[in-house]
Amino acid sequence: MFINQELKNTKIKNTIFRVFNTYGPGENLNYLKKGMVSIYVSYVWKKKPIIVKGSLDRIRDLTFIDDTIEILYQSLNNKKLKKNEIINLSSGNSLTVNKLLKEIIIASNKTKHRIIVTKGTPGDSKIFHTNNIKLRKLYPDVKFTSIKEGLKKYFDWINKIPINKKLEKYHPFML
C-alpha cells in the first residue's frame, strides 16, 4: 500500500513480487534460522542428524533460485506487466516436509540419514502454499525446476565446499 500511495500520481511502473520459499546454491549453510531446505541440507552437509522442528506433515511450496532469478530478470522487459502489479512468485508445487527430507537424502547420495523430530516453532504455518496463476499467465514460458533436479544442483554446489569453511569464496558467483 505504501509503495502504491507514493507512486500513485507518477508514471513510475512498479511490480511487487511476493517470493516464497526459494532455495539453492549460495545460501548460508551455517545460518540455521531461515530457509527450511538450507537448514536440512546443512545438517546433511555437516554429517549431523537432521533436526526437524515440527510436524513432518507440514506443507511447503518451494522454488529453485534459478527460476526466481529468471522471472525477476524477465520482468525487466515484460510488456504484460501493469502499473502497481503484485505477483506471487512461487513454483505452485507443494510437498510435505517428510517428502522433502526423502528427496534431500536421495539427492545427497546417502542411503539413510538420522532424522530427529522436535517440538515445532511457535507460529509456524502448517501449510505455506500459494496460488501462482497470475505468474503463469504473465510468464507462460517459464518452466519450474523439479525438487529432484533443484536438489541435485544444490548438492553439486554443496559438495564442492569443505565442511566448516567460510562460504563466501564458494558462492556460485565466485566459482
Backbone bond lengths (Angstrom), bond angles and torsions (degrees), N, CA, C in turn:
res aa  C-N    CA-C-N  psi(-1)  N-CA   C-N-CA  omega(-1)  CA-C   N-CA-C  phi
1 M - - - 1.438 - - 1.519 111.04 -
2 F 1.340 116.13 -41.66 1.454 119.63 -178.34 1.530 111.04 -60.49
3 I 1.316 116.19 -46.99 1.477 120.30 -179.97 1.523 110.00 -61.71
4 N 1.318 116.81 -46.00 1.465 119.90 179.42 1.525 112.02 -62.67
5 Q 1.318 118.34 -38.84 1.471 121.40 177.43 1.517 111.22 -64.08
6 E 1.311 116.36 -44.63 1.461 120.65 -177.58 1.530 112.58 -67.78
7 L 1.316 117.15 -33.44 1.462 120.75 -175.00 1.535 113.47 -102.63
8 K 1.324 116.60 2.12 1.467 121.46 -174.55 1.527 113.07 -54.17
9 N 1.298 118.79 -43.72 1.467 122.95 -175.81 1.527 113.03 -98.12
10 T 1.323 116.01 22.81 1.463 120.32 178.28 1.522 108.75 -117.47
11 K 1.297 115.68 173.87 1.469 120.33 175.79 1.525 111.66 -97.13
12 I 1.323 115.18 7.17 1.462 120.08 -178.93 1.529 109.77 -71.00
13 K 1.304 114.76 125.93 1.459 122.25 178.61 1.526 107.91 -95.67
14 N 1.324 117.62 129.99 1.458 119.70 179.21 1.519 109.80 -132.65
15 T 1.302 114.95 152.47 1.455 122.10 175.83 1.519 107.16 -130.70
16 I 1.302 116.21 130.82 1.462 121.90 176.90 1.519 107.66 -107.49
17 F 1.320 116.09 122.07 1.455 121.24 176.33 1.517 108.54 -102.49
18 R 1.291 116.24 126.12 1.461 122.77 173.64 1.528 106.13 -93.46
19 V 1.335 116.74 100.11 1.468 122.95 -172.69 1.532 109.10 -88.19
20 F 1.330 115.91 128.85 1.458 122.27 -176.99 1.516 111.74 -113.89
21 N 1.323 117.24 128.06 1.462 124.89 167.25 1.525 115.22 39.44
22 T 1.301 116.58 60.27 1.461 121.66 177.07 1.534 109.15 -85.31
23 Y 1.326 115.91 139.79 1.466 121.00 -179.96 1.525 109.32 -140.16
24 G 1.329 115.88 159.67 1.451 119.89 173.65 1.511 113.42 145.88
25 P 1.337 116.44 -176.01 1.465 121.68 -178.01 1.523 112.14 -53.31
26 G 1.319 114.84 140.12 1.462 121.45 178.20 1.514 113.18 106.89
27 E 1.329 117.27 -13.12 1.459 119.64 179.02 1.521 110.09 -70.81
28 N 1.320 115.42 152.22 1.457 120.88 178.96 1.525 108.89 -81.26
29 L 1.305 116.79 103.26 1.462 121.79 -177.31 1.523 112.90 -72.57
30 N 1.321 117.41 -6.61 1.462 120.98 177.95 1.527 111.88 -96.21
31 Y 1.334 117.82 -4.66 1.464 122.27 -179.61 1.520 107.91 -102.76
32 L 1.320 116.91 104.97 1.455 121.31 -172.08 1.529 113.07 -101.45
33 K 1.329 117.55 30.89 1.466 120.42 -179.61 1.517 112.60 -114.75
34 K 1.334 118.34 -5.21 1.457 120.56 -175.85 1.517 109.51 -149.43
35 G 1.327 114.64 135.80 1.463 119.66 176.10 1.502 112.27 91.88
36 M 1.320 116.28 90.82 1.461 121.67 -176.28 1.531 112.30 -51.88
37 V 1.318 117.48 -46.71 1.466 120.16 -177.44 1.530 109.98 -64.73
38 S 1.322 117.63 -46.49 1.469 119.43 -178.17 1.523 111.84 -65.35
39 I 1.322 117.40 -33.01 1.469 120.13 177.99 1.522 110.17 -65.12
40 Y 1.326 116.92 -50.04 1.473 120.34 -178.66 1.528 111.23 -65.71
41 V 1.313 116.77 -41.21 1.463 121.54 179.25 1.527 110.36 -64.35
42 S 1.326 116.75 -35.92 1.464 121.48 179.13 1.528 111.11 -60.64
43 Y 1.325 115.94 -42.57 1.475 119.15 177.91 1.529 110.60 -60.89
44 V 1.314 117.12 -42.24 1.468 120.73 178.97 1.525 109.39 -64.10
45 W 1.344 116.93 -46.44 1.472 122.80 179.75 1.533 111.15 -56.33
46 K 1.348 115.74 -41.41 1.462 120.52 -177.83 1.528 112.65 -86.38
47 K 1.346 115.95 4.26 1.468 121.87 179.19 1.530 111.88 58.15
48 K 1.332 115.05 43.51 1.465 122.23 178.36 1.522 108.66 -118.99
49 P 1.341 117.12 159.78 1.464 118.82 175.22 1.536 110.31 -60.39
50 I 1.326 116.33 144.94 1.466 120.98 177.51 1.521 107.65 -80.41
51 I 1.319 116.22 120.22 1.458 121.15 177.65 1.521 108.02 -97.05
52 V 1.324 115.05 120.17 1.465 121.86 -179.75 1.520 107.47 -109.73
53 K 1.318 115.84 120.00 1.464 120.56 177.35 1.518 108.61 -95.39
54 G 1.328 115.59 101.26 1.459 120.07 179.19 1.510 112.49 114.97
55 S 1.305 114.84 -178.18 1.460 123.47 -174.15 1.521 112.98 -66.02
56 L 1.322 115.21 144.48 1.465 121.69 174.18 1.531 111.09 -76.42
57 D 1.323 116.83 -9.92 1.462 121.88 -179.84 1.526 112.97 -90.31
58 R 1.333 117.91 -2.70 1.469 119.13 177.33 1.525 109.21 -60.18
59 I 1.314 115.87 150.75 1.472 121.44 -176.30 1.521 109.63 -117.21
60 R 1.337 115.46 136.21 1.462 121.91 177.77 1.520 110.18 -133.32
61 D 1.316 115.10 149.77 1.465 124.64 176.22 1.526 104.87 -106.75
62 L 1.330 117.53 111.88 1.467 121.81 -172.92 1.529 110.91 -110.13
63 T 1.332 115.73 140.55 1.466 121.87 -179.41 1.522 108.86 -128.73
64 F 1.327 116.77 127.73 1.458 121.73 178.92 1.529 109.91 -69.35
65 I 1.310 117.97 141.56 1.462 123.89 -174.45 1.528 113.19 -54.90
66 D 1.322 118.17 -41.00 1.471 120.57 -179.55 1.526 111.58 -60.76
67 D 1.332 116.88 -35.77 1.465 121.09 178.65 1.532 110.59 -67.89
68 T 1.317 116.03 -42.35 1.466 121.01 177.81 1.526 110.20 -61.49
69 I 1.319 116.50 -47.11 1.466 120.92 -179.63 1.524 110.87 -62.81
70 E 1.322 118.14 -41.62 1.464 122.17 -179.67 1.533 111.02 -60.88
71 I 1.304 117.48 -43.74 1.463 121.06 179.33 1.527 110.59 -66.64
72 L 1.317 117.61 -43.93 1.470 120.04 178.20 1.531 110.70 -61.78
73 Y 1.318 116.58 -40.53 1.462 121.12 178.32 1.533 110.72 -63.93
74 Q 1.318 116.27 -46.84 1.463 119.98 179.86 1.528 112.26 -63.68
75 S 1.321 117.07 -25.88 1.474 119.86 -178.76 1.530 111.77 -65.19
76 L 1.327 117.25 -22.29 1.464 120.36 -179.14 1.527 111.84 -62.67
77 N 1.325 117.37 -29.95 1.465 121.24 -177.61 1.528 113.51 -124.18
78 N 1.326 117.63 16.41 1.459 120.58 -177.68 1.530 109.59 -81.09
79 K 1.311 116.42 107.89 1.467 122.69 -177.17 1.532 112.23 -72.50
80 K 1.334 117.54 -14.14 1.459 120.66 179.92 1.524 112.71 -75.95
81 L 1.335 116.13 -17.61 1.466 119.67 -177.45 1.524 110.62 -71.01
82 K 1.328 115.41 134.11 1.460 121.31 177.68 1.521 109.16 -97.58
83 K 1.307 116.10 170.55 1.461 120.67 176.89 1.529 109.05 -66.38
84 N 1.310 115.42 138.81 1.470 123.23 176.43 1.535 112.80 63.13
85 E 1.306 116.64 39.83 1.467 122.61 -179.56 1.527 109.70 -78.02
86 I 1.334 117.19 138.37 1.465 122.68 173.83 1.523 106.78 -123.07
87 I 1.343 115.80 124.83 1.467 121.20 -172.39 1.527 110.09 -132.79
88 N 1.333 116.09 133.35 1.459 121.41 171.51 1.522 108.23 -78.35
89 L 1.326 116.31 119.31 1.466 120.95 179.90 1.522 107.74 -101.82
90 S 1.323 114.82 98.58 1.461 121.22 179.35 1.517 109.09 -153.84
91 S 1.313 115.26 162.59 1.460 120.12 179.14 1.521 111.63 -72.54
92 G 1.324 116.48 -25.89 1.454 120.37 -176.08 1.517 112.70 79.57
93 N 1.330 117.30 3.68 1.463 122.09 179.47 1.526 109.32 -106.62
94 S 1.299 116.53 116.69 1.458 119.00 -178.14 1.528 111.10 -105.80
95 L 1.328 114.67 155.23 1.451 120.83 176.27 1.516 109.01 -150.75
96 T 1.312 116.16 159.02 1.463 120.55 179.74 1.529 109.40 -78.38
97 V 1.315 115.05 160.75 1.464 120.13 174.97 1.524 109.44 -60.51
98 N 1.321 117.05 -38.63 1.463 120.73 178.70 1.532 111.28 -59.36
99 K 1.328 117.45 -46.43 1.472 121.54 178.42 1.529 110.05 -64.73
100 L 1.330 117.59 -41.77 1.467 121.42 177.28 1.523 110.58 -57.30
101 L 1.331 117.70 -46.10 1.465 121.00 -179.90 1.532 111.43 -61.76
102 K 1.318 116.60 -41.06 1.472 120.00 177.52 1.520 110.58 -61.52
103 E 1.322 117.07 -43.10 1.474 121.43 179.66 1.526 111.15 -66.44
104 I 1.331 117.60 -37.59 1.476 121.51 177.77 1.533 109.81 -63.26
105 I 1.314 117.06 -45.24 1.463 120.54 -179.06 1.526 110.52 -63.76
106 I 1.320 117.11 -41.65 1.470 120.60 177.14 1.529 110.52 -62.56
107 A 1.343 116.67 -47.75 1.472 120.76 -177.57 1.523 112.28 -65.56
108 S 1.329 117.08 -27.17 1.466 120.59 -178.78 1.522 112.26 -81.75
109 N 1.330 116.75 -5.39 1.473 123.14 -177.46 1.525 112.62 64.65
110 K 1.321 116.36 26.20 1.467 120.87 173.64 1.525 106.92 -96.02
111 T 1.309 117.41 139.65 1.461 118.70 179.15 1.525 110.75 -73.54
112 K 1.307 116.37 -32.59 1.462 121.26 174.63 1.517 108.21 -157.34
113 H 1.308 114.98 163.28 1.459 120.02 -179.72 1.524 107.11 -149.43
114 R 1.298 116.86 138.80 1.464 121.14 -179.32 1.524 109.98 -70.45
115 I 1.335 115.95 132.17 1.451 122.36 178.93 1.520 108.32 -121.94
116 I 1.321 115.65 128.56 1.461 121.95 178.33 1.530 107.80 -114.57
117 V 1.330 116.35 120.14 1.467 120.77 179.52 1.524 107.71 -99.84
118 T 1.337 115.44 125.45 1.462 121.22 179.92 1.529 109.80 -119.40
119 K 1.303 114.34 179.26 1.471 121.27 178.37 1.534 109.41 -58.36
120 G 1.326 115.81 142.48 1.460 120.89 -178.17 1.514 113.95 -70.75
121 T 1.312 115.37 165.03 1.464 122.67 176.14 1.515 108.36 -80.84
122 P 1.343 118.69 129.72 1.466 120.37 179.26 1.539 110.95 -55.99
123 G 1.326 115.52 132.58 1.463 120.23 177.98 1.514 114.89 88.28
124 D 1.340 117.57 -4.19 1.471 120.20 179.84 1.524 109.30 -67.83
125 S 1.309 116.61 140.55 1.457 122.05 -178.87 1.523 111.47 -80.17
126 K 1.322 116.01 141.97 1.472 121.18 174.11 1.527 109.31 -71.72
127 I 1.333 115.59 -44.26 1.460 121.16 -179.44 1.519 108.80 -126.06
128 F 1.325 116.17 126.14 1.460 121.77 177.22 1.517 106.79 -129.62
129 H 1.320 114.20 84.41 1.461 122.55 -175.55 1.524 107.24 -134.75
130 T 1.312 116.67 147.40 1.457 119.40 -177.11 1.521 111.86 -130.96
131 N 1.294 114.45 161.38 1.455 122.85 176.57 1.527 107.85 -88.76
132 N 1.331 117.63 125.76 1.468 120.12 -179.81 1.536 112.07 -118.51
133 I 1.322 117.42 25.56 1.474 121.41 -179.48 1.531 110.84 -59.38
134 K 1.316 117.12 -43.29 1.473 121.05 179.73 1.532 110.41 -61.96
135 L 1.316 117.42 -43.93 1.464 122.19 178.24 1.526 110.59 -58.91
136 R 1.311 116.98 -46.44 1.470 121.09 -178.37 1.524 112.25 -64.89
137 K 1.331 117.38 -31.52 1.471 120.20 176.59 1.525 110.69 -70.63
138 L 1.320 116.50 -38.70 1.466 120.82 -178.03 1.530 112.89 -80.11
139 Y 1.321 117.00 -23.65 1.471 123.03 -178.84 1.530 108.92 -132.17
140 P 1.322 117.87 66.12 1.470 120.89 -173.48 1.527 114.52 -65.72
141 D 1.323 118.31 -20.85 1.467 120.70 -176.76 1.528 113.50 -91.44
142 V 1.325 117.87 -5.47 1.459 120.30 -177.70 1.522 109.41 -73.40
143 K 1.316 115.42 127.92 1.460 123.04 175.94 1.524 107.48 -109.47
144 F 1.306 116.32 123.69 1.455 119.37 -178.86 1.523 111.04 -83.74
145 T 1.323 115.19 141.31 1.458 122.77 178.58 1.522 108.95 -70.93
146 S 1.320 117.08 132.89 1.471 120.84 177.72 1.525 109.20 -66.99
147 I 1.314 115.91 158.73 1.468 119.89 178.37 1.527 110.34 -61.33
148 K 1.328 118.31 -36.75 1.475 121.55 178.15 1.526 110.80 -61.18
149 E 1.338 116.08 -49.81 1.463 120.60 -177.91 1.528 110.81 -68.79
150 G 1.327 117.29 -40.40 1.468 120.76 178.99 1.520 111.97 -61.98
151 L 1.322 116.55 -44.57 1.468 120.02 178.87 1.523 111.44 -67.64
152 K 1.326 117.47 -35.36 1.472 120.10 176.05 1.525 109.90 -60.53
153 K 1.327 117.64 -46.84 1.472 121.68 178.66 1.529 110.57 -63.99
154 Y 1.317 115.66 -38.87 1.468 120.68 179.49 1.530 109.86 -61.60
155 F 1.340 117.13 -48.17 1.462 120.20 -179.42 1.527 112.26 -70.88
156 D 1.326 118.32 -28.57 1.471 119.72 173.25 1.524 109.58 -58.49
157 W 1.319 116.88 -39.16 1.472 121.48 177.92 1.531 110.45 -73.79
158 I 1.314 116.88 -47.98 1.473 121.60 -176.61 1.522 111.49 -59.48
159 N 1.307 116.48 -40.11 1.470 120.15 -176.66 1.528 113.10 -66.52
160 K 1.327 118.04 -10.20 1.471 121.57 176.14 1.529 111.93 -87.66
161 I 1.345 117.05 -8.43 1.456 121.75 -173.02 1.528 110.22 -102.92
162 P 1.322 117.39 120.47 1.472 119.23 174.14 1.539 109.32 -64.31
163 I 1.323 115.92 139.67 1.466 120.72 -178.96 1.525 109.70 -59.43
164 N 1.329 115.06 140.38 1.463 125.11 176.40 1.529 113.45 64.39
165 K 1.312 118.13 24.37 1.463 121.33 173.46 1.516 108.33 -95.23
166 K 1.327 116.01 159.39 1.464 120.01 174.17 1.520 107.61 -64.77
167 L 1.309 115.13 129.99 1.458 120.20 -172.82 1.523 113.74 -80.89
168 E 1.327 117.85 -18.67 1.463 120.50 -173.04 1.532 112.72 -54.47
169 K 1.327 117.35 -44.29 1.462 118.46 -176.62 1.523 112.09 -76.82
170 Y 1.330 117.66 -5.23 1.468 121.90 177.23 1.524 111.80 -104.56
171 H 1.315 116.89 4.42 1.470 119.64 178.29 1.528 108.31 -58.76
172 P 1.332 118.20 143.69 1.474 120.30 -177.74 1.527 113.98 -53.21
173 F 1.323 118.10 -30.41 1.457 120.60 179.53 1.541 111.54 -74.72
174 M 1.328 116.58 -16.64 1.458 120.41 -178.32 1.534 111.91 -94.97
175 L 1.330 116.41 -17.59 1.478 119.49 -176.68 1.501 111.51 -78.48
